Amino acid sequence: MSKRNTYKYELTKGNKVVYVGITNNPERREAEHRQNKNFDKMKIVGNVSTLDGASQWETNRIQTYMNNHKGQTPLYNQNEHGK
């Protein structure tokens, strides 16, 4: 059985999502993002998940964003899968 050790998160600037991601260490990941991304807040989304579940959420969340923003990914996501 897979461990639930992966966090789902969004970086926001004001009320706009600028990045969607997953991590097993939110504090470290936020510090890494602060080095090269401009955002106000890192928001943990939902409960801790398995890596597979979190990866699927990430892909789905970016796709939903793209559907609502004329095919554009969030500012700092480089592709529609978040990888």
Backbone as CSV, one residue per row, in Angstrom:
resi,resn,N_x,N_y,N_z,CA_x,CA_y,CA_z,C_x,C_y,C_z
1,MET,0.840,-1.183,0.000,0.000,0.000,0.000,0.891,1.256,0.000
2,SER,0.532,2.212,-0.817,1.323,3.443,-0.942,1.126,4.346,0.262
3,LYS,2.201,5.030,0.615,2.142,5.956,1.745,1.515,7.279,1.312
4,ARG,0.786,7.869,2.238,0.227,9.199,2.020,1.224,10.202,2.587
5,ASN,2.119,10.669,1.725,3.151,11.590,2.185,3.387,12.734,1.197
6,THR,2.426,12.956,0.304,2.592,13.976,-0.728,1.526,15.053,-0.574
7,TYR,1.989,16.295,-0.516,1.107,17.450,-0.360,0.827,18.081,-1.719
8,LYS,-0.393,18.524,-1.907,-0.797,19.244,-3.100,-0.834,20.723,-2.729
9,TYR,-0.356,21.598,-3.622,-0.337,23.012,-3.256,-0.477,23.920,-4.466
10,GLU,-0.856,25.153,-4.180,-0.922,26.205,-5.182,-0.175,27.422,-4.647
11,LEU,0.557,28.084,-5.535,1.148,29.375,-5.212,0.215,30.433,-5.783
12,THR,-0.058,31.467,-4.988,-0.945,32.519,-5.458,-0.285,33.887,-5.336
13,LYS,-0.668,34.759,-6.235,-0.282,36.175,-6.211,-1.595,36.930,-6.213
14,GLY,-1.922,37.554,-5.075,-3.272,38.104,-4.925,-4.241,36.937,-4.913
15,ASN,-5.247,36.994,-5.774,-6.188,35.865,-5.840,-5.972,35.011,-7.090
16,LYS,-4.832,35.190,-7.744,-4.532,34.458,-8.974,-3.554,33.313,-8.706
17,VAL,-3.888,32.127,-9.198,-2.995,30.968,-9.092,-1.860,31.148,-10.093
18,VAL,-0.614,31.087,-9.615,0.540,31.242,-10.497,1.355,29.948,-10.629
19,TYR,1.044,28.941,-9.806,1.746,27.667,-9.889,0.949,26.604,-9.159
20,VAL,0.940,25.396,-9.725,0.298,24.231,-9.116,1.370,23.160,-8.987
21,GLY,1.492,22.544,-7.801,2.519,21.530,-7.636,2.233,20.550,-6.525
22,ILE,3.160,19.607,-6.372,3.097,18.610,-5.304,4.483,18.485,-4.695
23,THR,4.525,18.077,-3.423,5.808,17.913,-2.728,5.635,17.021,-1.505
24,ASN,6.730,16.460,-1.039,6.688,15.722,0.226,7.252,16.564,1.375
25,ASN,7.660,17.814,1.062,8.217,18.698,2.079,7.819,20.148,1.759
26,PRO,6.642,20.585,2.210,6.153,21.920,1.849,7.070,23.068,2.262
27,GLU,7.687,23.000,3.420,8.536,24.092,3.880,9.756,24.266,2.974
28,ARG,10.400,23.158,2.652,11.557,23.201,1.763,11.153,23.703,0.385
29,ARG,10.042,23.197,-0.125,9.605,23.567,-1.473,9.232,25.046,-1.555
30,GLU,8.585,25.566,-0.529,8.250,26.988,-0.531,9.523,27.832,-0.564
31,ALA,10.521,27.450,0.236,11.793,28.182,0.247,12.459,28.133,-1.127
32,GLU,12.405,26.996,-1.792,12.970,26.882,-3.139,12.243,27.811,-4.113
33,HIS,10.919,27.819,-4.051,10.133,28.675,-4.942,10.404,30.159,-4.685
34,ARG,10.633,30.537,-3.451,10.877,31.950,-3.118,12.134,32.481,-3.811
35,GLN,13.028,31.599,-4.207,14.268,32.022,-4.868,14.039,32.510,-6.298
36,ASN,12.984,32.008,-6.966,12.835,32.369,-8.383,11.395,32.588,-8.859
37,LYS,10.457,32.647,-7.944,9.071,32.901,-8.324,8.499,34.016,-7.452
38,ASN,7.670,34.855,-8.040,7.048,35.955,-7.327,5.621,35.542,-6.943
39,PHE,5.400,35.296,-5.648,4.072,34.899,-5.168,3.891,35.373,-3.737
40,ASP,2.626,35.459,-3.339,2.294,35.925,-1.988,2.174,34.777,-0.999
41,LYS,1.591,33.658,-1.447,1.217,32.608,-0.507,1.323,31.231,-1.142
42,MET,1.731,30.264,-0.328,1.668,28.856,-0.717,0.528,28.235,0.069
43,LYS,-0.475,27.742,-0.636,-1.668,27.175,-0.007,-1.683,25.663,-0.211
44,ILE,-1.706,24.914,0.897,-1.848,23.458,0.833,-3.312,23.162,0.495
45,VAL,-3.518,22.268,-0.465,-4.864,21.947,-0.940,-5.227,20.531,-0.500
46,GLY,-6.331,20.399,0.207,-6.828,19.078,0.594,-5.930,18.357,1.582
47,ASN,-6.106,17.051,1.636,-5.373,16.191,2.561,-4.092,15.659,1.934
48,VAL,-3.200,15.158,2.758,-1.994,14.499,2.282,-2.420,13.281,1.465
49,SER,-1.739,13.055,0.344,-2.134,12.011,-0.601,-0.979,11.070,-0.895
50,THR,-1.284,10.027,-1.633,-0.231,9.194,-2.197,0.397,9.967,-3.353
51,LEU,1.595,9.595,-3.754,2.242,10.249,-4.879,1.393,10.119,-6.142
52,ASP,0.853,8.937,-6.390,0.018,8.737,-7.585,-1.221,9.626,-7.553
53,GLY,-1.879,9.678,-6.412,-3.082,10.505,-6.283,-2.766,11.980,-6.439
54,ALA,-1.679,12.427,-5.836,-1.283,13.831,-5.933,-0.890,14.186,-7.363
55,SER,-0.190,13.293,-8.050,0.200,13.547,-9.442,-1.024,13.681,-10.330
56,GLN,-2.010,12.837,-10.112,-3.251,12.921,-10.893,-3.977,14.227,-10.606
57,TRP,-4.035,14.628,-9.326,-4.655,15.910,-8.965,-3.943,17.054,-9.672
58,GLU,-2.607,17.033,-9.661,-1.825,18.108,-10.276,-2.172,18.252,-11.766
59,THR,-2.181,17.149,-12.477,-2.524,17.183,-13.900,-3.939,17.696,-14.108
60,ASN,-4.882,17.197,-13.324,-6.276,17.619,-13.453,-6.449,19.094,-13.110
61,ARG,-5.765,19.559,-12.074,-5.902,20.958,-11.652,-5.353,21.900,-12.712
62,ILE,-4.225,21.555,-13.297,-3.663,22.393,-14.365,-4.592,22.381,-15.578
63,GLN,-5.148,21.221,-15.910,-6.073,21.141,-17.043,-7.309,22.005,-16.795
64,THR,-7.844,21.978,-15.581,-8.992,22.825,-15.242,-8.613,24.293,-15.379
65,TYR,-7.444,24.655,-14.900,-6.970,26.038,-15.033,-6.922,26.422,-16.510
66,MET,-6.337,25.561,-17.328,-6.213,25.844,-18.753,-7.583,25.990,-19.419
67,ASN,-8.530,25.142,-19.027,-9.883,25.231,-19.587,-10.526,26.577,-19.265
68,ASN,-10.180,27.146,-18.131,-10.768,28.415,-17.696,-9.939,29.631,-18.102
69,HIS,-8.775,29.421,-18.711,-7.876,30.526,-19.064,-7.364,30.412,-20.502
70,LYS,-8.255,30.074,-21.410,-7.945,30.057,-22.855,-6.713,29.231,-23.198
71,GLY,-6.542,28.113,-22.526,-5.444,27.197,-22.835,-4.111,27.524,-22.192
72,GLN,-4.046,28.587,-21.412,-2.797,28.986,-20.753,-2.599,28.219,-19.446
73,THR,-1.365,27.799,-19.184,-1.049,27.192,-17.892,-0.853,28.310,-16.870
74,PRO,-0.882,27.972,-15.566,-0.503,28.984,-14.579,0.881,29.540,-14.925
75,LEU,1.142,30.775,-14.540,2.334,31.519,-14.942,3.628,30.700,-14.870
76,TYR,3.864,29.980,-13.783,5.136,29.297,-13.589,5.122,27.800,-13.927
77,ASN,3.984,27.251,-14.297,3.954,25.862,-14.752,4.385,25.843,-16.198
78,GLN,5.297,24.959,-16.541,5.852,24.943,-17.901,5.078,24.070,-18.870
79,ASN,4.240,23.174,-18.355,3.424,22.354,-19.234,2.147,21.933,-18.525
80,GLU,1.282,21.259,-19.232,-0.028,20.922,-18.675,-0.016,19.767,-17.691
81,HIS,1.144,19.133,-17.502,1.231,18.018,-16.561,1.914,18.417,-15.255
82,GLY,2.509,19.587,-15.202,3.188,20.033,-13.993,4.562,19.418,-13.797
83,LYS,5.014,18.650,-14.743,6.314,17.988,-14.613,7.387,18.834,-15.291
